[in-house]
Amino acid sequence: MSRLFLRFLAVMAAVATMASCLKDNDDETSYTNDAAITQFTLGTLNRYTHSQTTAGNDTIIKSTITGSNYKMTINHQLGIIYNNDELPVGTDVKHVVCTVTAKGSGMLAIQSATSDSLKWYSTTDSIDFSTLRIFRVYAPDGSGHRDYAVQVNVSSSTGTTFAWQKAADLDLPDAAAMRLVATADSVTVKLRDSIVGASTAEQYMLTADGRLMASADGGKTWNAEQLDDDAAMLPAAGQADCVSWPYFTADNTDYVLLVGTPLQDDVPYMRVWRKIAPYQGGGQWVSMPVDDSNHYPLPRQQHIALARYQGYVVAVGSDAVVRQSRDQGITWRTMGSNYALPQSLTGTVVSLASDEQDRLWMLTSTGQLWQGSMK
């Protein structure tokens, strides 16, 4: 961050502090210390689609899209902003003008897409949303700030398809007891012990008596994890999976997602928990309940397999439907027909993994190993 930016911020904080002390006989000016984005609206967007003339020549047609028709959901708890309804194929998200409102008229800045530098947000600036962007909002009284990661989702290009192909029929005595572990360009098959998943610094385990445990020394010692809700809200042991990835708003930190079948028979949706896990250890697990505003919850199933693929979380469970979450585990939408499980697949999916070659791997209870990739 430049010295000029820091100096300007200090001046604004001082102005806010002084202003909060000023009042007259008619009214009083007050400032909240909350730093929050309360509204995020996309402006008019350009869309470019290909067409072919009667003479067989390719042509590009330009049209416009009303961005405000695509609601941007603001999740303050996770610090993310995203559109559930994808923009149409061909929408230009590299040049987007948006309207952002902060609580109490707090000041807004946006982080560079290539560095940690910040610049003040302007309603007239064109912003490149082809990659995830970080917005920072400062409390009106200068007491603090909060970061939001903004993801603008666009439907996949019509020229790109995903395809499954069988990689092997593995001779495994009990394939359902195995799990896939990704390597740089492939996967290995390992015994699925009581460990449900791992982050950079820790391993995680669900016990038969309903506890979530963590180990920071390779499984030598285990300690009970901190929960923000009743342990009865945890998934059942043996019917859950866990996936983690580097957390975008903090260095040396992972975002860990735990998903599994509820312990209670009358719960119609899968249990979803998340943890922001610093590499030095610690952090608290937070339950992510389903409310009336969530139109795409993950339905209850007997088991689930998770993988991080192309920046999102992919899930396959006992209902044999491939779903994807683009908002860190809040909503789960059925993926396109290209992602549907192969007709020749036998058994149930027991494990997923993705390698560094942008391939998605799948193991079934009958020992089939499948590989999926974009074509």
C-alpha positions as CSV (number, residue, x, y, z in Angstrom):
1,M,0.0,0.0,0.0
2,S,1.4,3.4,-0.9
3,R,2.3,6.0,1.6
4,L,-0.2,8.4,0.1
5,F,-2.9,5.9,0.6
6,L,-2.0,5.4,4.2
7,R,-1.7,9.1,4.8
8,F,-5.1,9.7,3.3
9,L,-6.7,7.0,5.4
10,A,-5.2,8.5,8.6
11,V,-6.6,11.9,7.6
12,M,-10.0,10.5,7.0
13,A,-10.0,8.6,10.3
14,A,-9.1,11.9,12.1
15,V,-11.8,13.7,10.3
16,A,-14.3,11.0,11.3
17,T,-13.2,11.2,14.9
18,M,-13.5,15.0,15.1
19,A,-16.9,14.9,13.3
20,S,-18.3,12.5,15.9
21,C,-17.6,15.1,18.6
22,L,-19.4,17.9,16.8
23,K,-23.1,18.6,17.4
24,D,-25.5,21.5,17.4
25,N,-28.9,22.1,18.9
26,D,-30.8,20.5,16.0
27,D,-29.1,17.1,15.5
28,E,-26.2,15.0,16.3
29,T,-23.8,13.2,13.9
30,S,-22.9,9.7,15.0
31,Y,-20.6,7.1,13.4
32,T,-20.7,3.3,13.7
33,N,-17.6,1.2,14.0
34,D,-19.1,-1.5,11.8
35,A,-17.2,-2.1,8.6
36,A,-19.6,-3.9,6.2
37,I,-20.6,-3.9,2.5
38,T,-24.4,-3.7,2.4
39,Q,-25.1,-3.7,-1.3
40,F,-23.2,-4.8,-4.4
41,T,-24.8,-4.3,-7.9
42,L,-23.4,-5.0,-11.3
43,G,-23.9,-2.4,-14.0
44,T,-24.6,-2.8,-17.7
45,L,-22.4,-5.6,-19.1
46,N,-21.3,-6.3,-22.7
47,R,-21.9,-9.8,-24.1
48,Y,-20.1,-11.1,-27.2
49,T,-21.5,-14.2,-29.0
50,H,-20.4,-15.9,-32.2
51,S,-22.8,-16.4,-35.1
52,Q,-22.5,-17.6,-38.7
53,T,-23.8,-15.8,-41.8
54,T,-25.7,-17.6,-44.6
55,A,-22.4,-17.4,-46.5
56,G,-20.7,-19.4,-43.8
57,N,-18.7,-16.5,-42.4
58,D,-18.2,-16.2,-38.6
59,T,-19.3,-13.0,-37.1
60,I,-19.4,-11.6,-33.5
61,I,-22.6,-10.1,-32.2
62,K,-22.4,-7.5,-29.4
63,S,-25.3,-7.1,-27.0
64,T,-25.8,-5.8,-23.5
65,I,-26.9,-7.4,-20.2
66,T,-28.6,-5.6,-17.3
67,G,-26.2,-6.7,-14.5
68,S,-28.6,-5.6,-11.7
69,N,-30.8,-8.6,-12.8
70,Y,-28.2,-10.9,-11.4
71,K,-28.3,-10.5,-7.6
72,M,-25.0,-10.5,-5.8
73,T,-25.3,-12.4,-2.5
74,I,-23.3,-10.9,0.5
75,N,-22.2,-13.4,3.1
76,H,-20.8,-11.3,6.0
77,Q,-19.8,-14.3,8.0
78,L,-17.5,-15.7,5.3
79,G,-16.6,-12.4,3.8
80,I,-17.6,-13.3,0.3
81,I,-19.8,-11.8,-2.4
82,Y,-21.1,-13.7,-5.4
83,N,-23.9,-14.2,-7.9
84,N,-25.8,-17.5,-7.6
85,D,-27.3,-17.1,-11.1
86,E,-24.5,-17.3,-13.6
87,L,-24.1,-14.6,-16.2
88,P,-24.6,-15.9,-19.8
89,V,-21.9,-17.3,-21.9
90,G,-19.8,-14.6,-23.6
91,T,-20.4,-11.9,-20.9
92,D,-17.4,-9.6,-20.6
93,V,-16.4,-9.5,-17.0
94,K,-13.0,-7.9,-17.6
95,H,-14.6,-4.4,-17.9
96,V,-17.3,-4.1,-15.2
97,V,-18.7,-1.0,-13.6
98,C,-20.4,-1.8,-10.3
99,T,-22.2,0.1,-7.5
100,V,-21.0,-0.8,-4.0
101,T,-22.5,0.6,-0.8
102,A,-20.9,0.4,2.7
103,K,-22.6,0.7,6.1
104,G,-22.6,4.2,7.5
105,S,-20.9,5.5,4.3
106,G,-17.7,3.7,5.1
107,M,-14.9,4.1,2.7
108,L,-14.1,1.4,0.1
109,A,-10.9,0.3,-1.6
110,I,-10.1,-2.5,-4.0
111,Q,-7.0,-4.6,-4.1
112,S,-4.9,-4.9,-7.2
113,A,-5.4,-8.2,-9.1
114,T,-1.6,-8.6,-9.3
115,S,-0.3,-7.2,-6.0
116,D,-1.3,-6.3,-2.4
117,S,-1.6,-2.6,-3.3
118,L,-5.0,-0.9,-2.8
119,K,-6.8,2.0,-4.5
120,W,-9.9,3.8,-3.6
121,Y,-13.1,2.4,-5.2
122,S,-14.9,4.7,-7.7
123,T,-18.4,4.2,-9.2
124,T,-17.0,5.0,-12.6
125,D,-14.0,2.7,-12.6
126,S,-14.0,-0.4,-14.8
127,I,-13.0,-3.5,-12.8
128,D,-11.6,-6.8,-14.1
129,F,-13.7,-9.5,-12.5
130,S,-12.3,-12.4,-14.6
131,T,-10.5,-13.4,-11.4
132,L,-11.5,-13.1,-7.8
133,R,-11.1,-9.6,-6.4
134,I,-10.8,-8.3,-2.9
135,F,-12.7,-5.3,-1.7
136,R,-11.8,-3.6,1.6
137,V,-14.3,-1.5,3.6
138,Y,-13.2,0.8,6.4
139,A,-15.4,1.6,9.4
140,P,-16.6,5.2,9.3
141,D,-14.8,6.0,12.6
142,G,-11.5,4.6,11.2
143,S,-11.5,1.9,13.9
144,G,-11.0,-1.1,11.6
145,H,-11.7,-2.7,8.3
146,R,-13.1,-5.9,6.7
147,D,-12.2,-7.6,3.5
148,Y,-14.7,-9.2,1.1
149,A,-13.7,-11.6,-1.8
150,V,-15.9,-10.9,-4.8
151,Q,-16.5,-13.6,-7.4
152,V,-18.5,-12.9,-10.6
153,N,-19.7,-16.2,-12.0
154,V,-20.2,-16.7,-15.8
155,S,-21.6,-19.8,-17.4
156,S,-19.0,-22.1,-19.0
157,S,-18.0,-21.5,-22.6
158,T,-20.1,-23.5,-25.1
159,G,-16.8,-24.5,-26.8
160,T,-15.5,-26.4,-23.8
161,T,-16.8,-29.8,-22.6
162,F,-16.0,-32.1,-19.8
163,A,-15.7,-35.9,-20.3
164,W,-15.2,-39.0,-18.2
165,Q,-13.1,-41.9,-19.2
166,K,-12.3,-45.1,-17.3
167,A,-8.7,-45.2,-16.1
168,A,-8.6,-48.6,-14.5
169,D,-10.4,-51.5,-12.9
170,L,-8.6,-51.9,-9.6
171,D,-8.4,-55.2,-7.9
172,L,-9.2,-54.1,-4.3
173,P,-10.5,-56.3,-1.6
174,D,-12.7,-53.5,-0.2
175,A,-12.7,-50.4,-2.5
176,A,-15.3,-48.7,-0.3
177,A,-12.7,-48.6,2.5
178,M,-10.2,-46.7,0.2
179,R,-9.7,-43.1,-0.7
180,L,-7.8,-41.2,-3.4
181,V,-4.9,-38.9,-2.6
182,A,-3.8,-36.5,-5.4
183,T,-0.2,-36.2,-6.6
184,A,1.2,-33.7,-9.1
185,D,-0.1,-35.6,-12.1
186,S,-2.0,-38.6,-10.9
187,V,-3.6,-40.1,-7.8
188,T,-2.7,-42.9,-5.3
189,V,-5.2,-45.2,-3.5
190,K,-4.8,-45.4,0.3
191,L,-6.7,-47.1,3.1
192,R,-9.5,-44.9,4.4
193,D,-8.8,-44.8,8.2
194,S,-10.7,-42.7,10.7
195,I,-9.1,-39.5,9.3
196,V,-11.8,-37.6,7.4
197,G,-9.4,-35.0,5.8
198,A,-6.6,-32.6,6.4
199,S,-5.4,-29.0,6.0
200,T,-1.8,-27.8,5.6
201,A,-1.1,-28.1,9.3
202,E,-3.6,-30.5,10.7
203,Q,-5.5,-33.8,10.2
204,Y,-9.1,-34.2,11.2
205,M,-11.1,-37.1,12.6
206,L,-14.7,-37.7,13.5
207,T,-15.1,-40.2,16.4
208,A,-17.8,-42.7,17.0
209,D,-18.9,-40.9,20.1
210,G,-19.6,-37.6,18.2
211,R,-16.4,-35.6,18.5
212,L,-14.3,-33.7,16.0
213,M,-10.6,-34.1,16.7
214,A,-7.4,-32.6,15.2
215,S,-3.8,-33.6,15.1
216,A,-0.9,-31.4,14.3
217,D,1.8,-34.0,14.6
218,G,0.8,-36.6,12.0
219,G,-1.7,-38.4,14.1
220,K,0.4,-39.1,17.2
221,T,-1.8,-36.9,19.4
222,W,-5.4,-35.8,19.0
223,N,-7.2,-32.9,20.6
224,A,-10.9,-31.9,20.5
225,E,-11.7,-29.0,18.2
226,Q,-13.5,-25.8,19.1
227,L,-17.0,-25.6,17.8
228,D,-19.4,-22.7,17.6
229,D,-22.4,-25.0,17.8
230,D,-23.6,-28.1,19.6
231,A,-21.5,-31.2,18.7
232,A,-24.8,-32.9,17.8
233,M,-24.8,-30.8,14.7
234,L,-21.6,-32.6,13.4
235,P,-21.8,-35.2,10.6
236,A,-21.8,-38.9,11.4
237,A,-18.5,-40.6,11.6
238,G,-17.8,-42.7,8.5
239,Q,-20.3,-40.7,6.4
240,A,-18.4,-37.4,5.9
241,D,-15.6,-36.0,3.8
242,C,-13.3,-32.9,4.1
243,V,-11.5,-30.7,1.6
244,S,-9.2,-27.7,2.1
245,W,-7.5,-25.0,0.1
246,P,-5.5,-21.8,0.7
247,Y,-7.8,-19.1,2.0
248,F,-7.8,-16.1,-0.3
249,T,-8.1,-13.3,2.4
250,A,-5.2,-14.3,4.7
251,D,-1.7,-15.6,4.2
252,N,-0.6,-18.9,5.7
253,T,-4.2,-19.9,6.2
254,D,-6.5,-22.7,4.8
255,Y,-10.3,-22.8,4.3
256,V,-11.5,-26.2,5.4
257,L,-14.9,-27.6,4.5
258,L,-16.4,-30.6,6.3
259,V,-19.6,-32.2,4.8
260,G,-21.5,-35.3,6.0
261,T,-24.7,-37.0,6.8
262,P,-26.6,-35.7,9.9
263,L,-26.7,-37.8,13.0
264,Q,-30.5,-37.0,13.3
265,D,-32.9,-39.0,11.2
266,D,-35.3,-36.0,10.6
267,V,-32.7,-33.6,9.0
268,P,-33.2,-33.5,5.2
269,Y,-29.9,-31.8,4.4
270,M,-26.3,-32.6,4.8
271,R,-24.3,-31.0,7.7
272,V,-21.8,-28.5,6.5
273,W,-19.1,-27.0,8.7
274,R,-16.1,-24.8,7.8
275,K,-12.9,-23.7,9.6
276,I,-10.4,-20.9,8.8
277,A,-7.2,-22.8,9.8
278,P,-4.0,-20.9,10.3
279,Y,-0.8,-22.8,9.6
280,Q,0.3,-22.3,13.2
281,G,-2.8,-24.1,14.4
282,G,-6.0,-23.0,16.1
283,G,-9.2,-21.7,14.6
284,Q,-12.9,-22.6,15.3
285,W,-15.3,-24.7,13.3
286,V,-18.5,-22.9,12.3
287,S,-21.7,-24.6,11.5
288,M,-23.3,-23.5,8.2
289,P,-27.1,-24.2,8.6
290,V,-29.6,-24.1,5.8
291,D,-32.1,-21.3,5.9
292,D,-35.2,-20.3,3.8
293,S,-33.0,-18.1,1.5
294,N,-30.9,-21.1,0.4
295,H,-32.6,-22.5,-2.6
296,Y,-29.8,-25.0,-3.4
297,P,-29.0,-26.9,-0.2
298,L,-27.1,-30.3,-0.4
299,P,-29.7,-33.0,0.1
300,R,-29.3,-35.7,2.7
301,Q,-27.3,-38.7,1.5
302,Q,-25.7,-41.8,3.0
303,H,-22.2,-40.6,2.2
304,I,-20.4,-37.8,0.3
305,A,-17.1,-37.4,-1.6
306,L,-15.6,-33.9,-2.1
307,A,-12.8,-32.4,-4.3
308,R,-11.6,-28.9,-5.1
309,Y,-11.7,-28.6,-8.9
310,Q,-11.2,-25.5,-11.0
311,G,-11.5,-23.2,-8.0
312,Y,-14.8,-24.7,-6.8
313,V,-15.9,-27.6,-4.6
314,V,-17.4,-30.7,-6.4
315,A,-19.5,-33.2,-4.4
316,V,-20.9,-36.6,-5.3
317,G,-23.0,-38.6,-2.9
318,S,-25.2,-41.7,-2.8
319,D,-27.8,-40.1,-5.0
320,A,-25.2,-40.2,-7.9
321,V,-25.7,-36.5,-8.8
322,V,-22.6,-34.3,-9.4
323,R,-23.0,-31.0,-7.6
324,Q,-20.8,-27.9,-7.3
325,S,-20.5,-25.2,-4.7
326,R,-19.2,-21.8,-5.9
327,D,-19.6,-20.1,-2.5
328,Q,-17.5,-22.1,-0.1
329,G,-20.1,-24.7,0.7
330,I,-23.3,-22.6,1.1
331,T,-25.2,-23.6,-2.0
332,W,-24.9,-26.7,-4.2
333,R,-26.0,-26.7,-7.8
334,T,-26.3,-29.7,-10.1
335,M,-23.5,-29.5,-12.7
336,G,-24.1,-29.7,-16.4
337,S,-25.0,-32.9,-18.2
338,N,-21.4,-33.3,-19.3
339,Y,-20.4,-33.9,-15.7
340,A,-23.0,-36.6,-15.1
341,L,-21.7,-39.9,-14.0
342,P,-20.8,-42.4,-16.8
343,Q,-23.6,-44.9,-17.7
344,S,-21.1,-47.7,-17.4
345,L,-20.1,-46.7,-13.9
346,T,-20.7,-49.5,-11.3
347,G,-21.0,-49.2,-7.6
348,T,-21.2,-45.9,-5.7
349,V,-18.6,-43.1,-5.7
350,V,-16.5,-43.4,-2.6
351,S,-13.7,-40.8,-3.2
352,L,-12.8,-37.8,-5.4
353,A,-9.5,-36.0,-6.0
354,S,-8.0,-33.5,-8.4
355,D,-4.4,-33.3,-9.6
356,E,-2.3,-30.4,-10.8
357,Q,-3.0,-31.3,-14.4
358,D,-6.6,-30.1,-14.0
359,R,-8.1,-33.6,-13.9
360,L,-10.8,-34.9,-11.7
361,W,-10.4,-38.5,-10.4
362,M,-13.2,-40.7,-9.1
363,L,-13.1,-44.1,-7.3
364,T,-16.2,-46.4,-7.0
365,S,-17.0,-49.1,-4.5
366,T,-16.4,-51.7,-7.2
367,G,-12.9,-50.5,-7.8
368,Q,-13.5,-48.5,-11.0
369,L,-11.1,-45.6,-11.3
370,W,-12.4,-42.8,-13.5
371,Q,-10.7,-39.7,-14.9
372,G,-12.5,-36.5,-15.9
373,S,-11.1,-33.5,-17.8
374,M,-12.0,-30.6,-20.0
375,K,-11.8,-31.2,-23.7
